[in-house]
Every structure is written in C-alpha cells, then in structure tokens.
Amino acid sequence: MNTRTRTDSRRGRREQREVERDARRSRLRVLLARADRGVLTPEESALLRGDVEAEITECDTHRRSAGGQQAAAMRLHGRIEAAEQCIAETEAERDRYAAEVEAVRPHAVEEGRR
C-alpha cells in the first residue's frame, strides 16, 4: 500500500509549486493594480517585493536548469553520433569479412572433397 502524500511525489511537488506560483502571480496582479492607483500600504509593498523576488529566483533557477539540460543533451547528441559511426564501421567490417568468407568458401569445399 502506498502511503505517500501527493507532495512526496515529483508530480505532487510540481503541482504544489504551480499552485503557489499561480497564487503569487494573482497577488502580483492585484498589487500592481493597486500600485498603479498609488494606494499600496507598506505591508503590501513588502508583499509585492517578496513576490517579485520569489518570481526572479524561480526564473533564475529554471533558466540554470534548462541550460544544464541543454548542455547534457548536446553531450548525449555527440555520444549518439559517435555510436552511430561505430555501428556503421562495424557493419562495414562485417560485410567485408562476409565477402572474404564467400570468396574462400568454394576453395574450402574443394579441399574438403579431396
């Protein structure tokens, strides 16, 4: 039986981050509208700063992660190209050996009959 809560799973953590991000962005919209009207309280100003800082931090984290993933993908792409080249060389070598075997087979059959 699985007793893990939804936030213990990767999907649950992702969903929780999305809920928090959506709530933060909703607050940002309200606070920015109030700032446009010039009616922000000091508490709201602090909340606005905190939410903006959280958005910036999250954005920077995701940007770094995406950069790392892109670098890893490029390394894997290079490895795949090297593997494909190795496969092509191995298949060519196989074909060459098969041709050599076919070339000597009539001679081996002839020798076996003697």
C-alpha positions in Angstrom: 0.0 0.0 0.0 1.3 3.4 -0.9 1.0 5.9 1.9 2.9 8.8 0.3 1.1 12.0 0.2 0.8 13.9 -3.1 3.5 16.3 -2.2 6.0 13.4 -1.7 5.9 12.6 -5.3 7.6 14.5 -8.1 4.2 15.2 -9.7 2.8 16.3 -6.4 5.7 18.7 -5.7 5.3 20.1 -9.3 1.6 20.6 -8.8 2.2 22.3 -5.4 4.8 24.7 -7.0 2.3 25.5 -9.7 -0.4 26.3 -7.2 2.0 28.5 -5.2 3.1 30.3 -8.4 -0.4 30.9 -9.6 -1.4 32.4 -6.2 1.8 34.5 -6.2 1.0 35.8 -9.7 -2.6 36.6 -8.8 -1.3 38.6 -5.8 1.2 40.4 -8.1 -1.6 41.4 -10.4 -3.7 42.8 -7.6 -0.7 44.6 -6.0 0.4 46.0 -9.3 -3.1 47.4 -10.0 -3.0 49.0 -6.5 0.4 50.4 -7.2 -0.9 51.9 -10.4 -3.5 53.7 -8.4 -0.9 54.7 -5.7 -2.8 53.1 -2.8 -0.2 50.4 -1.7 0.2 50.1 2.1 3.7 49.5 3.5 2.7 45.8 4.1 1.5 45.5 0.5 4.8 47.0 -0.7 6.7 44.4 1.3 4.5 41.6 -0.1 5.0 42.9 -3.6 8.8 42.9 -3.1 8.7 39.4 -1.7 6.6 38.0 -4.5 8.7 39.7 -7.2 11.9 38.4 -5.6 10.4 34.9 -5.5 9.5 35.1 -9.2 13.0 36.3 -10.1 14.6 33.5 -8.0 12.4 30.8 -9.5 13.0 32.1 -13.0 16.8 32.1 -12.5 16.7 28.6 -11.1 14.7 27.3 -14.1 17.0 29.1 -16.5 20.1 27.5 -15.0 18.4 24.1 -15.0 17.4 24.5 -18.7 21.0 25.5 -19.5 22.3 22.4 -17.8 19.8 20.2 -19.5 20.7 21.7 -22.9 24.4 21.0 -22.2 23.6 17.4 -21.2 21.6 17.0 -24.4 24.4 18.3 -26.5 26.8 15.8 -24.9 24.4 13.0 -25.5 24.0 14.0 -29.1 27.8 13.7 -29.5 27.8 10.3 -27.9 24.9 9.2 -30.2 26.8 10.4 -33.3 29.9 8.5 -32.1 27.9 5.4 -31.5 26.2 5.6 -35.0 29.7 6.0 -36.6 30.9 2.9 -34.7 27.9 0.9 -35.8 28.5 1.9 -39.4 32.2 0.9 -39.2 31.3 -2.4 -37.5 28.7 -3.2 -40.2 31.2 -2.3 -43.0 33.8 -4.6 -41.3 31.1 -7.4 -41.0 30.3 -7.0 -44.7 34.0 -7.1 -45.7 34.5 -10.3 -43.6 31.4 -11.9 -45.1 32.7 -11.2 -48.6 36.1 -12.7 -47.7 34.3 -15.8 -46.3 32.3 -16.2 -49.5 35.4 -15.8 -51.6 37.3 -18.6 -49.8 34.2 -20.9 -49.4 34.5 -22.6 -52.8 38.2 -23.4 -52.1 37.3 -24.8 -48.7 34.6 -27.0 -50.2 37.1 -28.2 -52.9 39.7 -29.0 -50.2 37.1 -30.9 -48.2 36.3 -33.2 -51.2 39.9 -34.4 -51.6 
